[in-house]
Amino acid sequence: MINARELSRTFRTRSGPVEAVRGVDLDVAPGEIFGFLGPNGAGKTTTLRMLTTLLVPTAGEATVAGCDLRRDPVGVRRRIGYVAQGGASLPQAQAGEEVTAQARLYGISRAEAEARGRDLFSRLDLEGLWNRTCQSLSGGQRRRLDIVLGLVHSPQLIFLDEPTTGLDPQSRANLWQHISRLRDEGATVFLTTHYLDEADSLCDRISVIDHGVIVASGTPEELKRQVSGDAVVLTLEDPARSADAAALGAVLDGADEPVIDGAQVLVRVPHGAAVLPHLLRDLDSKRVALTSVEVRRPTLDDVFLSLTGRSLRDEPAA
Amino acid sequence: MSFFRETWIVFVRSLRLSIREPVWIFIALAQPIMYLTLFGPLLKKVVQSTPGLPPGDAWQVFVPGLLVQLGIFGAAFVGFGLIAEYRAGVIERMRVTPAHRVALLVGRVLRDVVVLLVQASVLTLVSIPFGLRAPLGGVLLALLVVALLGAAFASLSYAAGLVLKTEDALASVLNGLAIPILLLSGILLPMTLAPKWLRITSDVNPLKHVVDGVRAMFRGDLGSATTGWGLLATVALVAVGLLVGTRTFRRESA
């Protein structure tokens, strides 16, 4: 559905050229939910804007929904839907009228446009809001309206840029269901996010972009397997003993260098549960008192940390 | 052709948004009507006793100026609306459709022209009780000029809005341009009163010729050279406005 090779985009700025995207390869199969992850400024949105014909690549080639990005951008536009990060509805406009006008710009007749719009309203729980102004909708409703605007021409491929950012947990979970259903109905979904739980529970495959290059691709499981083993996290009663605890952790079978963070000691081992009895006995014999022990399976956040040296979660808003 | 269909869709959508808040259409009329009622009466004596004015009575000199002013400034501020749409993501949403990008501009410009024609007609009708007398043909031609002028300035304003992307920047540009345009076009007082250097300076301003042309139309001098120059200047402004607007809307990242 998407095949991109060496896609690049350099912006000219006053302080010199900025290579926002540097040779990205992407392959998205029909019918999958593809997650595009990366911290702010990594090149996610720039890549998305290139794939949706809003930006012309400075180098590279791509085929999107069967059309060549450079030679047939209008063909691409006909076949894709795009839901931008910042929303797409004018506060004072009427929701239903915006949807109808949007559909008609795709060449759909007025009657058909309204029928499709009303159908999507009911499917995305927006019933009864057709004649309301966009500003009178709640945050979650307005986000779903953005999605209706991106779906009203029944695209084969839908781009969602940070679809759940700024939504409350309930609206997020609700939106995830709608996104999964799009795939179940045969559409391909390309979404960017910086919520790892979102990528983990929603996406069939993921690519991680950082500093404009793809640093990893695969299913969430494959990526998690790349991070060697489990994290054993010890929380000590006395932070002064953390060096002793770390020394015991370091000699475990296949252990990485332990990380000390105050009263917490984290050590990564291939099989967390298997080393635990032995470790606890050693700690006890050295009289290192614990308040808690946790064995953590690798999360996508760990993947992210090991790939980019940064945690997505702690990342300050850019 | 799909271009006209798309233009129509954008036009109808924009017009609906304007009609939903008709109060703005009439607030925009407040300024010219205030000039008409509070400044117009002062001119009557001035016109009678000042040599060097173009022919015609006070209202035939003054109302055309107000119409041109409405055409310019009614349209020049539409860029603010575009910035609001841009910020809301509407422009981008329309740019990922297969619709012709110029249709996104022209549809909006047509809406502005319609709104302007309503305003200009109201202004002309309101002038009649004050004492305006002008031949119908001339007035209709003048309204056409106002419409074209509006198209030119709306197009330029949209282009400026799309490039500048912030209200602050657009406001600075408009403020910087408004005063010289106003003073060098003879909108308030005809440039026939100006000293030579000022008259030559204003001759470079196409809007001065538009104002003179519209005054000639209000006198009924439809065949005169002044009318011709006014029409020519208007057409030139429309060409420049649409060219700039079209190029800006076609640009990829705008």
Contacts between the chains, C-beta under 8 A, distances in Angstrom:
chain1	res1	chain2	res2	distance
A	52	B	96	5.5
A	53	B	96	6.8
A	54	B	92	6.6
A	54	B	95	6.3
A	54	B	96	6.5
A	54	B	252	7.3
A	54	B	253	7.7
A	55	B	252	6.3
A	55	B	253	6.2
A	56	B	252	5.1
A	74	B	98	4.9
A	77	B	96	5.7
A	77	B	97	6.1
A	77	B	98	4.6
A	78	B	98	4.8
A	80	B	96	7.2
A	81	B	96	8.0
A	82	B	92	8.0
A	82	B	93	7.5
A	82	B	96	4.4
A	84	B	89	5.0
A	84	B	92	5.5
A	84	B	93	6.9
A	86	B	87	7.8
A	86	B	88	8.0
A	86	B	89	5.0
A	87	B	88	6.6
A	87	B	89	5.0
A	88	B	88	7.2
A	88	B	89	4.1
A	88	B	90	6.3
A	88	B	92	7.2
A	88	B	93	4.0
A	89	B	88	6.4
A	89	B	89	7.4
A	89	B	90	7.3
A	90	B	17	7.4
A	90	B	84	7.2
A	90	B	85	5.9
A	90	B	88	4.8
A	90	B	90	5.2
A	91	B	88	6.7
A	92	B	17	6.6
A	92	B	20	7.0
A	92	B	21	7.1
A	93	B	17	6.1
A	93	B	90	8.0
A	94	B	16	7.8
A	94	B	20	7.7
A	97	B	13	6.9
A	97	B	16	6.2
A	98	B	13	7.7
A	101	B	9	5.7
A	101	B	10	7.7
A	101	B	12	7.5
A	101	B	13	4.3
A	102	B	93	6.8
A	102	B	94	7.6
A	102	B	97	7.1
A	104	B	9	4.8
A	105	B	6	6.1
A	105	B	9	5.9
A	105	B	10	7.8
A	105	B	94	6.4
A	105	B	97	4.2
A	105	B	98	7.6
A	105	B	99	4.3
A	106	B	97	5.7
A	106	B	98	6.5
A	106	B	99	7.9
A	107	B	2	6.9
A	107	B	5	8.0
A	107	B	98	7.3
A	146	B	89	7.7
A	149	B	93	6.1
A	150	B	93	7.8
A	153	B	97	7.9
